[in-house]
């Protein structure tokens, strides 16, 4: 069995790679939030990049990470994550539609707060519970 802490990821485990992805995505959303709270233009590009990154991240988890975790007996936690992914996706869709329609900051802000809070809680659970458990189950040959 291959060691999940070695390989092309520069010695990082799968969970560590996914956690780094969280931080990269968070950076884009932080830029969006700062612009939403300011007086200048709303940074729609930062939101679009963050949302695209999060959508890809969700895809990777659901297609590559979660099936092995379910097979390893972590069905309950995976189902919670899947439900939360749907909620996060819905909030991103709502904000994207608001931005496209030229909505006011005051209309976008509560939806952003819901996305931001949901994402923070979700990532915390993944980073503290799911990723460490997954690293115990997964190997470098994931997906083969």
C-alpha positions in Angstrom: 0.0 0.0 0.0 1.4 3.4 -0.9 1.9 6.1 1.7 -0.6 9.0 1.3 2.0 11.5 2.5 4.4 11.1 -0.4 4.2 11.6 -4.1 3.8 14.5 -6.5 2.1 16.7 -4.0 5.5 17.5 -2.5 5.0 15.3 0.6 1.6 16.6 1.5 -1.3 14.3 2.3 -4.5 14.5 0.4 -6.2 16.3 3.3 -3.4 18.8 3.4 -3.7 19.5 -0.4 -7.5 20.0 0.0 -6.9 22.3 3.0 -4.5 24.4 1.0 -7.1 24.7 -1.6 -9.5 26.0 1.0 -7.0 28.8 1.9 -6.5 29.7 -1.8 -10.3 30.0 -2.4 -10.7 31.9 0.9 -8.3 34.5 -0.4 -10.5 35.3 -3.4 -13.6 35.4 -1.2 -11.8 37.7 1.2 -11.1 40.2 -1.6 -14.7 40.0 -2.6 -15.9 40.6 0.9 -13.6 43.6 1.4 -14.9 45.1 -1.8 -18.5 44.4 -0.8 -18.0 46.3 2.5 -16.2 49.2 0.8 -17.4 52.2 -1.3 -15.7 51.3 -4.5 -16.7 48.8 -7.2 -17.6 45.3 -6.1 -14.8 42.9 -7.1 -17.0 40.6 -9.2 -13.8 38.9 -10.6 -12.7 37.8 -7.1 -16.1 36.3 -6.5 -16.2 34.6 -9.8 -12.7 33.1 -9.3 -13.4 32.0 -5.8 -16.7 30.5 -6.8 -15.1 28.6 -9.7 -12.4 27.4 -7.4 -14.9 26.2 -4.8 -17.1 24.5 -7.4 -14.0 22.6 -8.7 -12.9 21.8 -5.1 -16.4 20.4 -4.4 -16.2 18.3 -7.6 -12.8 16.8 -6.6 -14.1 15.9 -3.1 -17.3 14.4 -4.4 -15.8 12.4 -7.3 -12.4 11.4 -5.9 -12.3 11.8 -2.1 -15.8 11.0 -0.8 -16.4 7.6 -2.5 -13.3 6.1 -0.8 -14.3 7.6 2.5 -17.9 6.2 2.2 -16.4 2.8 1.4 -14.2 3.2 4.5 -17.2 3.6 6.8 -17.5 7.3 6.9 -20.9 7.5 5.3 -22.6 9.8 7.9 -19.9 12.5 7.8 -19.8 12.4 4.0 -23.6 12.8 3.7 -23.4 15.9 5.9 -20.7 17.3 3.7 -22.7 16.6 0.6 -25.7 18.4 2.0 -23.6 21.4 2.9 -22.0 21.4 -0.6 -25.5 21.8 -2.0 -26.2 24.7 0.3 -22.9 26.4 -0.5 -23.5 25.9 -4.2 -27.0 27.5 -3.9 -25.6 30.6 -2.2 -22.9 31.0 -4.9 -25.6 30.8 -7.5 -27.7 33.4 -5.7 -24.8 35.8 -5.4 -23.8 35.3 -9.0 -27.3 36.1 -10.1 -27.4 39.2 -7.9 -24.1 40.4 -9.3 -25.3 39.8 -12.9 -28.5 41.7 -12.2 -26.6 44.6 -10.7 -28.1 44.2 -7.2 -27.3 46.6 -4.4 -24.7 45.8 -1.7 -27.4 45.7 0.9 -29.2 42.9 -1.1 -26.0 40.9 -1.7 -24.6 41.3 1.9 -27.0 38.9 3.7 -26.5 36.2 1.1 -22.7 36.7 1.3 -22.9 36.4 5.1 -24.8 33.1 4.7 -22.2 31.8 2.3 -19.3 33.0 4.3 -20.6 31.5 7.6 -21.6 28.3 6.0 -18.2 27.9 4.3 -16.3 28.7 7.4 -18.2 26.0 9.4 -18.0 23.5 6.6 -14.2 23.9 6.1 -13.6 23.7 9.8 -15.4 20.3 9.9 -13.5 19.0 6.9 -10.1 20.2 8.1 -10.5 18.9 11.7 -12.6 15.7 11.1 -13.0 14.5 7.5 -9.5 15.2 6.1 -7.6 13.5 8.9 -9.9 10.5 8.8 -9.6 10.4 5.1 -5.8 10.5 5.2 -5.9 7.4 7.3 -8.0 5.6 4.6 -6.6 6.9 1.3 -3.5 6.1 -0.6 -1.6 7.6 -3.5 -3.4 5.2 -5.9 -6.8 7.0 -5.2 -8.8 6.8 -8.4 -7.0 4.0 -10.0 
